[in-house]
Amino acid sequence: MAKTLFSIYAWTYFVLLFIVYFVIIALTFLITFPFDRYRKITNRQLGFMATLMMKVSPGWKQTIKGVDRFDPEKPTIFIANHQSFMDIPFIFQLPWKMKWVVKHSMTYIPVMGWMVKLTGQLTINRSSKSALKKLSNLVRPLKDLVPVMIFPEGTRSLDGEIRSFKNGAFLLAMEHGFTIQPIVIDGAHETLQSGSSNLSPNANFKMEVLDAVNPADFSGMAELKEHCRNLLIEKLEELRRSD
């Protein structure tokens, strides 16, 4: 009963935040789009909203490590495991803002989808043959030192464990020499499981930014992808042992 009541409260709070920040972001977009090429300003506002989302419960604890491992002077593709919808506002707590790769289906969701477009995220249809080609739109922002965030699993995990990885992020890194920086997350799956709307009022969110990976150190994309996935699996197990 307590979980149900909290979920009703939390989703009501989230909906109100989305409506208020959509208005703020839309007005800001109208003012800034002529000079804010990568929508950095509206993306920062989205980050403010994400911070408020993570404050919905005093029982939600957050631990973030390794932020000093990111070198903002290097073009960087961040990858992370994907446990739940709550991964997104949690990752937004990092002290830098990124251009996200999200499923095109998100643009069909009222308000949320509109904000995806207004904040300059890249939407792709992962089932389309043109999905990999569309990732080339990230090359210019990366070269201009706008970091990119990709979930290489492609979708949320059903059980909180790390699924197989798609090729996109690693092909992009290999072709252009972009740094890959893994991020491992835990706690989001227990808070909001895939396919459920029930949120837990108590949660222990953990995130660690791992050391950057240079694609030049690997013989090919498959080796780079396997290495990064193994890093995330090992670190996820380590995070869970520290509970």
Secondary structure per residue as TSV (DSSP state, phi and psi in degrees):
chain	resnum	aa	ss	phi	psi
A	1	M	-	360.0	-44.4
A	2	A	H	-62.5	-39.2
A	3	K	H	-66.8	-38.6
A	4	T	H	-64.8	-45.5
A	5	L	H	-63.6	-41.3
A	6	F	H	-63.8	-40.5
A	7	S	H	-62.2	-42.1
A	8	I	H	-61.8	-46.2
A	9	Y	H	-61.5	-46.9
A	10	A	H	-64.5	-44.9
A	11	W	H	-69.0	-33.9
A	12	T	H	-63.0	-44.5
A	13	Y	H	-60.3	-45.6
A	14	F	H	-62.3	-44.8
A	15	V	H	-60.8	-43.7
A	16	L	H	-63.1	-41.2
A	17	L	H	-61.1	-43.6
A	18	F	H	-61.9	-42.2
A	19	I	H	-66.0	-48.1
A	20	V	H	-62.0	-46.2
A	21	Y	H	-75.3	-24.1
A	22	F	H	-63.0	-44.1
A	23	V	H	-61.3	-46.8
A	24	I	H	-61.3	-47.1
A	25	I	H	-67.1	-39.7
A	26	A	H	-63.3	-44.0
A	27	L	H	-65.4	-41.6
A	28	T	H	-64.4	-39.9
A	29	F	H	-59.5	-43.4
A	30	L	H	-61.1	-31.3
A	31	I	H	-84.0	-37.1
A	32	T	H	-102.2	-12.3
A	33	F	T	-62.0	-25.8
A	34	P	T	-66.7	-25.8
A	35	F	T	-123.4	-12.9
A	36	D	-	-97.1	80.4
A	37	R	T	-56.2	-42.0
A	38	Y	T	-101.9	15.9
A	39	R	-	55.0	39.8
A	40	K	H	-64.7	-36.5
A	41	I	H	-69.9	-47.2
A	42	T	H	-67.9	-32.4
A	43	N	H	-67.1	-34.6
A	44	R	H	-65.4	-39.1
A	45	Q	H	-64.8	-37.4
A	46	L	H	-60.5	-35.4
A	47	G	H	-64.2	-38.0
A	48	F	H	-61.9	-42.3
A	49	M	H	-63.0	-41.6
A	50	A	H	-62.0	-38.5
A	51	T	H	-62.3	-41.9
A	52	L	H	-67.1	-34.5
A	53	M	H	-61.3	-39.9
A	54	M	T	-74.2	-6.4
A	55	K	T	-99.9	12.9
A	56	V	S	-64.2	-26.7
A	57	S	-	-135.1	133.8
A	58	P	T	-67.5	-12.9
A	59	G	T	-87.5	1.5
A	60	W	E	-92.7	112.4
A	61	K	E	-100.0	144.2
A	62	Q	E	-127.8	130.1
A	63	T	E	-126.0	123.8
A	64	I	E	-127.5	126.8
A	65	K	E	-128.3	157.8
A	66	G	-	83.0	13.5
A	67	V	G	-63.6	-25.2
A	68	D	G	-74.2	-6.5
A	69	R	G	-81.3	-11.1
A	70	F	-	-86.8	127.9
A	71	D	-	-102.7	105.1
A	72	P	T	-68.1	-7.3
A	73	E	T	-88.7	1.3
A	74	K	S	-115.6	134.4
A	75	P	-	-61.3	120.9
A	76	T	E	-129.8	131.5
A	77	I	E	-102.9	115.2
A	78	F	E	-86.8	138.3
A	79	I	E	-125.1	149.0
A	80	A	E	-150.2	152.6
A	81	N	-	-70.3	154.7
A	82	H	-	-125.8	103.5
A	83	Q	-	-97.5	-30.7
A	84	S	S	-169.3	170.4
A	85	F	T	-54.7	-31.7
A	86	M	T	-71.6	-11.3
A	87	D	H	-56.7	-37.9
A	88	I	H	-65.9	-54.9
A	89	P	H	-63.5	-28.7
A	90	F	H	-67.8	-45.9
A	91	I	H	-63.1	-30.1
A	92	F	T	-64.2	-10.9
A	93	Q	T	-76.9	-10.1
A	94	L	S	-63.5	149.2
A	95	P	S	-77.6	10.6
A	96	W	S	-132.1	155.2
A	97	K	-	-104.9	148.3
A	98	M	-	-129.4	161.4
A	99	K	E	-91.0	123.9
A	100	W	E	-98.0	147.6
A	101	V	E	-101.9	119.2
A	102	V	E	-129.0	158.8
A	103	K	E	-65.2	136.9
A	104	H	G	-60.0	-28.4
A	105	S	G	-60.9	-22.1
A	106	M	G	-64.4	-27.0
A	107	T	G	-69.6	-13.5
A	108	Y	G	-84.4	-8.5
A	109	I	S	-85.6	120.8
A	110	P	T	-55.3	144.5
A	111	V	T	69.7	-61.1
A	112	M	H	-59.4	-48.4
A	113	G	H	-63.0	-37.9
A	114	W	H	-64.9	-38.3
A	115	M	H	-68.8	-32.9
A	116	V	H	-57.0	-44.4
A	117	K	H	-71.0	-43.9
A	118	L	H	-66.8	-25.1
A	119	T	T	-97.1	5.7
A	120	G	T	77.8	24.9
A	121	Q	-	-75.9	156.0
A	122	L	E	-94.7	122.5
A	123	T	E	-103.0	136.7
A	124	I	E	-136.0	149.9
A	125	N	-	-96.9	104.1
A	126	R	T	-65.5	-18.8
A	127	S	T	-86.7	-7.0
A	128	S	S	-87.1	147.0
A	129	K	T	-67.5	-19.4
A	130	S	T	-88.9	1.2
A	131	A	H	-59.9	-47.3
A	132	L	H	-63.3	-40.0
A	133	K	H	-63.1	-37.0
A	134	K	H	-67.0	-26.5
A	135	L	G	-62.8	-18.3
A	136	S	G	-64.0	-17.3
A	137	N	G	-66.9	-12.1
A	138	L	G	-87.2	-12.9
A	139	V	H	-61.8	-47.4
A	140	R	H	-63.6	-49.5
A	141	P	H	-57.6	-41.8
A	142	L	H	-62.1	-42.9
A	143	K	H	-66.5	-24.1
A	144	D	T	-90.3	14.5
A	145	L	T	66.5	32.7
A	146	V	-	-96.0	110.5
A	147	P	-	-66.8	153.9
A	148	V	E	-120.2	143.0
A	149	M	E	-115.9	123.6
A	150	I	E	-131.7	134.9
A	151	F	-	-91.9	103.0
A	152	P	T	-69.1	-15.7
A	153	E	T	-71.4	-21.7
A	154	G	S	87.0	-23.4
A	155	T	S	-158.4	172.7
A	156	R	-	-71.6	146.4
A	157	S	-	-75.0	140.8
A	158	L	S	-79.4	-26.2
A	159	D	S	-122.9	6.6
A	160	G	S	86.9	-7.3
A	161	E	S	-89.9	162.0
A	162	I	-	-83.5	124.5
A	163	R	-	-85.6	-178.7
A	164	S	-	-67.6	157.4
A	165	F	-	-101.1	144.5
A	166	K	-	-78.9	165.8
A	167	N	S	-86.4	-22.4
A	168	G	H	-48.6	-54.6
A	169	A	H	-60.4	-36.2
A	170	F	H	-80.5	-34.5
A	171	L	H	-64.2	-42.7
A	172	L	H	-62.2	-43.5
A	173	A	H	-65.9	-43.6
A	174	M	H	-64.9	-42.4
A	175	E	H	-68.5	-36.6
A	176	H	H	-112.5	-1.5
A	177	G	T	74.5	24.0
A	178	F	-	-76.5	142.9
A	179	T	E	-68.3	140.1
A	180	I	E	-103.1	128.5
A	181	Q	E	-124.3	107.6
A	182	P	E	-75.3	145.4
A	183	I	E	-126.4	131.6
A	184	V	E	-110.8	138.1
A	185	I	E	-128.3	143.4
A	186	D	E	-145.4	153.8
A	187	G	S	107.4	-25.1
A	188	A	H	-71.1	-33.1
A	189	H	H	-65.8	-41.4
A	190	E	H	-68.9	-25.9
A	191	T	H	-77.9	-41.9
A	192	L	S	-149.3	102.3
A	193	Q	-	-78.6	150.0
A	194	S	T	-57.9	131.0
A	195	G	T	87.6	-3.7
A	196	S	-	-114.5	153.6
A	197	S	-	-108.4	1.3
A	198	N	-	-82.7	122.0
A	199	L	-	-102.1	141.0
A	200	S	-	-87.1	134.6
A	201	P	S	-73.3	-13.9
A	202	N	-	-121.5	130.4
A	203	A	E	-153.9	152.4
A	204	N	E	-125.3	90.1
A	205	F	E	-80.5	130.6
A	206	K	E	-129.1	140.0
A	207	M	E	-146.6	139.3
A	208	E	E	-138.1	129.4
A	209	V	E	-85.5	121.8
A	210	L	-	-89.3	172.7
A	211	D	-	-62.0	146.5
A	212	A	-	-65.2	149.3
A	213	V	B	-115.6	127.7
A	214	N	-	-92.6	117.0
A	215	P	G	-62.3	-21.0
A	216	A	G	-67.4	-15.5
A	217	D	G	-82.5	1.1
A	218	F	S	-123.2	150.5
A	219	S	S	-77.0	-19.6
A	220	G	S	-170.2	175.0
A	221	M	H	-61.6	-42.6
A	222	A	H	-62.1	-40.2
A	223	E	H	-67.2	-41.2
A	224	L	H	-62.5	-45.5
A	225	K	H	-62.3	-45.6
A	226	E	H	-63.1	-41.4
A	227	H	H	-61.2	-46.7
A	228	C	H	-65.5	-40.5
A	229	R	H	-64.0	-42.1
A	230	N	H	-63.8	-37.2
A	231	L	H	-59.6	-45.9
A	232	L	H	-66.9	-39.9
A	233	I	H	-62.7	-46.2
A	234	E	H	-63.7	-43.7
A	235	K	H	-70.2	-34.7
A	236	L	H	-63.2	-42.6
A	237	E	H	-62.9	-38.5
A	238	E	H	-65.6	-41.9
A	239	L	H	-61.4	-39.9
A	240	R	H	-71.0	-33.7
A	241	R	H	-68.5	-22.4
A	242	S	T	-82.5	-2.9
A	243	D	-	-61.8	360.0
